[in-house]
Amino acid sequence: MITVNIILDHDKCQGSDCGVCAYVCPTNVFSIKENKICVNSPQYCKLCYECLELCPSTALELNKKEGNFL
C-alpha cells in the first residue's frame, strides 16, 4: 500500500489568490476554506504531481511512503 504525506508550506502558499492545486487535483485532495488551502484527503492522492508542477510558489511537497499501514 502506498500512502502520501503532503506538506503545505503556508508561508509560501498564496491561498485563494492562487488555488491552482485545488482546481487541478483530480481526486479533490485540496480545498479552499477561509481563503486558505487545506489538505483534506491525502489518502486519495494518486501521485499525479499536477499540483507540484503547477504550483507557482513551490509551497507543496509530496512524500511517498510504502508499506502496510493499518
C-alpha positions as CSV (number, residue, x, y, z in Angstrom):
1,M,0.0,0.0,0.0
2,I,1.3,3.5,-0.9
3,T,0.4,6.5,1.3
4,V,1.3,10.1,0.6
5,N,2.4,12.7,3.1
6,I,1.5,16.1,1.8
7,I,3.3,19.1,3.2
8,L,1.9,22.5,2.5
9,D,4.1,25.5,3.4
10,H,1.5,28.1,4.4
11,D,4.2,30.8,4.4
12,K,4.8,30.3,0.7
13,C,1.3,29.4,-0.3
14,Q,-0.8,32.2,-1.9
15,G,-4.0,30.6,-0.7
16,S,-7.2,31.5,-2.5
17,D,-5.3,34.1,-4.6
18,C,-3.9,31.2,-6.5
19,G,-5.7,27.9,-5.6
20,V,-4.3,26.1,-8.5
21,C,-3.7,22.9,-6.5
22,A,-7.4,22.7,-5.5
23,Y,-8.5,23.2,-9.1
24,V,-6.2,20.7,-10.8
25,C,-6.3,17.8,-8.3
26,P,-8.4,15.0,-9.9
27,T,-9.2,13.5,-6.5
28,N,-10.1,16.7,-4.6
29,V,-7.3,16.3,-2.0
30,F,-7.2,20.1,-1.6
31,S,-9.9,22.7,-0.8
32,I,-10.1,26.4,-0.2
33,K,-11.5,27.4,3.2
34,E,-11.4,30.9,4.6
35,N,-9.0,32.0,1.8
36,K,-6.5,29.2,2.7
37,I,-5.6,26.0,1.0
38,C,-6.4,22.9,3.1
39,V,-5.3,19.3,2.6
40,N,-8.4,17.4,3.2
41,S,-7.9,13.8,2.0
42,P,-4.2,12.9,1.4
43,Q,-5.2,9.2,1.3
44,Y,-6.8,9.9,-2.1
45,C,-3.7,11.3,-3.7
46,K,-2.8,9.4,-6.8
47,L,0.7,11.0,-7.1
48,C,-0.1,12.6,-10.5
49,Y,2.1,15.5,-9.4
50,E,-0.2,18.1,-11.2
51,C,-0.3,20.2,-8.0
52,L,3.5,20.2,-7.8
53,E,4.0,21.0,-11.5
54,L,1.6,24.0,-11.4
55,C,2.2,25.5,-8.0
56,P,3.8,28.9,-8.7
57,S,5.1,29.3,-5.2
58,T,6.6,25.8,-4.7
59,A,4.6,25.5,-1.5
60,L,3.9,21.8,-1.8
61,E,5.9,18.7,-1.0
62,L,4.7,15.1,-1.6
63,N,6.4,12.2,0.1
64,K,5.5,8.7,-0.9
65,K,5.5,6.1,1.8
66,E,5.2,2.4,1.0
67,G,4.2,-0.3,3.5
68,N,1.3,-1.8,5.3
69,F,-0.4,0.9,7.3
70,L,-3.3,-0.3,9.4
